[in-house]
């Protein structure tokens, strides 16, 4: 507060001096103005040991030092988009389209096509989400809305659309392998390890069956021979008993 009062006082004294000069009034020395400023300041402040400079030039220099220069955040620049937005408010969509059709710049239409590409992808994505989102009544226990979406079905529908555009499974697999998210590949790593263990177990089971196959075949062949011999013996025994009865 004291600094503000001091600056205000000195500025008033300086303006009084300029007014005297402009009106060509009897000149008053700078020393008088300085003493007036000192007395006025001491009268309005409780500080008595403050020394006020008696030269107004020194006061002006001091004011220039403590007064910061005006700083602007940025210079105003021209914005073509703002200009076009203001013009769009005065025209309808049909008129805007007709006037834009006269633009010959290839870069202009390239930017618009790339922008439509992103919008089109978002529209398709939103449509697929609606198809693959389960009914909220069937997912009352679902705390996360993303969990109610069948994302696997979303990928299948995408594959069908790619197939309609001539993209086969091999091409789609190449694009899939460009995914850089590590979390995505962690799930696939666990899956491949699981099936690798199953394949290994099946492989060892086949080898074990091959190693034991000759022994089982030999054993079954011996059993068949034994059974056939028993049948023959029973048949012969039956014929002998019949001949004995006839005798």
C-alpha positions in Angstrom: 0.0 0.0 0.0 2.8 2.4 0.8 4.4 1.9 -2.7 1.1 2.6 -4.4 0.6 5.8 -2.4 4.1 6.9 -3.1 3.8 6.3 -6.8 0.4 8.1 -6.9 1.9 11.1 -5.1 4.9 11.4 -7.3 2.8 11.1 -10.4 0.5 13.9 -9.2 3.4 16.1 -8.5 4.8 15.4 -11.9 1.5 16.2 -13.6 1.2 19.5 -11.6 4.6 20.5 -12.9 3.7 19.7 -16.5 0.5 21.7 -16.1 2.4 24.7 -14.9 4.8 24.5 -17.8 1.9 24.1 -20.3 -0.1 27.1 -18.9 3.1 29.2 -18.7 2.5 29.9 -15.0 5.2 31.3 -12.8 7.9 28.6 -12.6 8.3 26.7 -9.5 11.5 24.9 -8.9 11.8 21.2 -8.9 13.0 21.3 -5.3 9.7 22.8 -4.2 7.8 20.1 -5.9 10.1 17.5 -4.3 9.6 19.0 -0.9 5.8 19.0 -1.4 5.9 15.4 -2.4 7.9 14.5 0.7 5.5 16.4 3.1 2.5 14.9 1.4 3.9 11.4 1.7 4.9 11.8 5.4 1.5 13.3 6.1 -0.3 10.2 4.8 2.1 7.5 6.0 3.5 6.6 9.4 7.0 6.2 8.1 9.4 9.0 9.0 12.8 7.7 8.0 12.0 7.5 4.3 14.0 9.9 2.1 12.2 11.2 -1.0 14.4 12.2 -4.0 14.2 16.0 -4.5 14.9 15.9 -8.2 11.8 15.2 -10.3 13.9 13.7 -13.1 15.2 11.1 -10.6 11.6 10.5 -9.5 10.6 9.9 -13.2 13.4 7.5 -13.7 12.4 5.7 -10.6 8.8 5.5 -11.8 10.0 4.1 -15.2 12.0 1.4 -13.4 9.3 0.2 -11.1 6.5 0.4 -13.8 6.5 -2.8 -15.9 6.1 -2.7 -19.6 2.8 -3.9 -21.0 3.2 -7.5 -22.1 0.7 -9.0 -24.6 0.3 -12.8 -24.8 0.4 -13.0 -28.6 0.0 -11.0 -31.6 -3.3 -11.3 -33.5 -2.9 -13.5 -36.6 -5.2 -14.1 -39.4 -7.3 -17.3 -39.3 -8.7 -18.6 -42.5 -10.9 -21.1 -40.7 -12.5 -18.2 -38.6 -13.1 -16.3 -41.8 -14.8 -19.2 -43.5 -16.9 -19.9 -40.4 -18.3 -16.4 -40.5 -19.1 -16.8 -44.2 -20.7 -20.2 -43.6 -23.2 -18.5 -41.2 -24.5 -16.4 -44.1 -24.8 -19.3 -46.6 -26.7 -22.6 -46.8 -25.0 -26.0 -47.3 -26.0 -26.2 -51.0 -24.4 -22.8 -51.8 -21.3 -23.7 -49.9 -20.9 -27.0 -51.8 -21.4 -25.3 -55.1 -18.8 -22.6 -54.4 -16.3 -25.2 -53.0 -16.6 -27.3 -56.2 -14.7 -24.6 -58.1 -11.5 -25.1 -56.0 -8.8 -26.7 -58.1 -6.2 -27.4 -55.4 -5.4 -31.1 -55.1 -4.1 -30.7 -51.5 -7.4 -29.2 -50.5 -9.4 -32.2 -51.6 -6.8 -34.6 -50.2 -7.2 -33.1 -46.7 -10.9 -33.5 -46.9 -10.7 -37.1 -48.2 -8.4 -38.1 -45.3 -10.7 -36.4 -42.8 -13.7 -38.4 -44.3 -11.6 -41.6 -43.9 -11.4 -41.1 -40.2 -15.1 -40.1 -39.9 -16.1 -43.2 -42.0 -14.1 -45.5 -39.8 -15.7 -44.1 -36.7 -19.2 -44.4 -38.1 -18.6 -48.1 -39.0 -17.1 -48.7 -35.6 -20.0 -47.2 -33.8 -22.4 -49.2 -35.9 -20.6 -52.5 -35.1 -20.6 -51.6 -31.4 -24.4 -51.3 -31.5 -24.7 -54.7 -33.2 -22.4 -56.4 -30.7 -23.5 -54.7 -27.5 -25.6 -57.0 -25.3 -28.9 -55.8 -23.9 -28.6 -53.9 -20.7 -31.3 -56.0 -19.1 -29.2 -59.1 -19.6 -26.1 -57.4 -18.1 -27.4 -56.0 -14.8 -24.4 -57.3 -13.0 -21.9 -55.7 -15.4 -20.1 -52.8 -13.8 -18.2 -51.8 -16.8 -20.1 -51.0 -20.0 -17.2 -52.2 -22.1 -17.6 -55.7 -20.7 -21.0 -55.9 -22.3 -19.6 -55.6 -25.8 -18.7 -58.8 -27.7 -15.4 -57.6 -29.0 -14.6 -60.9 -30.7 -17.8 -60.5 -32.8 -16.7 -57.0 -33.7 -13.5 -58.3 -35.1 -15.4 -61.0 -37.1 -17.7 -58.4 -38.6 -14.7 -56.3 -39.5 -13.2 -59.4 -41.3 -16.3 -59.8 -43.3 -16.2 -56.2 -44.4 -12.6 -56.6 -45.4 -13.4 -59.7 -47.3 -16.0 -57.8 -49.3 -13.3 -55.3 -50.2 -11.0 -58.1 -51.5 -8.8 -58.4 -48.5 -8.1 -62.1 -47.8 -7.2 -63.8 -44.5 -3.4 -63.6 -45.2 -3.5 -59.9 -45.9 -5.6 -59.3 -42.8 -3.1 -61.3 -40.7 -0.2 -59.1 -42.0 -2.1 -56.0 -40.8 -2.9 -57.7 -37.5 0.7 -58.3 -36.8 1.5 -54.6 -37.0 -0.3 -54.0 -33.7 2.2 -52.5 -31.2 0.3 -52.9 -28.0 2.3 -55.2 -25.7 -0.7 -56.2 -23.6 -2.4 -57.5 -26.7 0.5 -59.9 -27.4 0.7 -61.0 -23.8 -2.8 -62.6 -24.1 -1.8 -64.4 -27.3 1.5 -65.6 -25.8 -0.4 -67.3 -23.0 -2.8 -68.9 -25.5 0.0 -70.2 -27.7 1.9 -71.6 -24.7 -1.2 -73.5 -23.6 -1.7 -75.1 -27.0 2.0 -75.8 -27.3 1.8 -77.9 -24.1 -1.2 -79.8 -25.4 0.5 -80.5 -28.7 3.6 -81.8 -26.8 1.5 -84.1 -24.7 -0.3 -85.4 -27.8 3.0 -86.0 -29.5 4.4 -88.0 -26.6 1.1 -90.0 -26.4 1.4 -91.0 -30.0 5.0 -92.1 -29.6 4.1 -94.2 -26.6 1.4 -95.9 -28.5 3.8 -96.7 -31.3 6.3 -98.2 -28.9 3.7 -100.4 -27.3 1.9 -101.4 -30.5 4.0 -104.5 -31.5 3.7 -106.1 -28.1 -0.1 -105.7 -28.0 -0.5 -107.1 -31.5 1.7 -110.2 -30.6 -0.3 -110.8 -27.5 -3.6 -110.5 -29.3 -2.3 -112.9 -32.0 -1.4 -115.5 -29.4 -4.8 -115.2 -27.7 -6.5 -115.7 -31.1 -4.4 -118.9 -31.7 -5.2 -120.2 -28.3 -8.9 -119.7 -28.7 -8.9 -121.4 -32.1 -7.0 -124.4 -30.7 -9.6 -124.8 -27.9 -12.4 -124.7 -30.4 -10.8 -127.5 -32.5 -10.2 -129.6 -29.4 -13.8 -129.3 -28.3 -15.0 -130.2 -31.8 -12.8 -133.4 -31.9 -13.9 -134.4 -28.4 -17.5 -134.2 -29.5 -17.0 -136.4 -32.5 -15.3 -139.1 -30.4 -18.1 -139.2 -27.9 -20.7 -139.7 -30.7 -18.8 -142.6 -32.2 -18.5 -144.3 -28.8 -22.2 -144.0 -28.2 -22.9 -145.6 -31.6 -20.7 -148.6 -30.8 
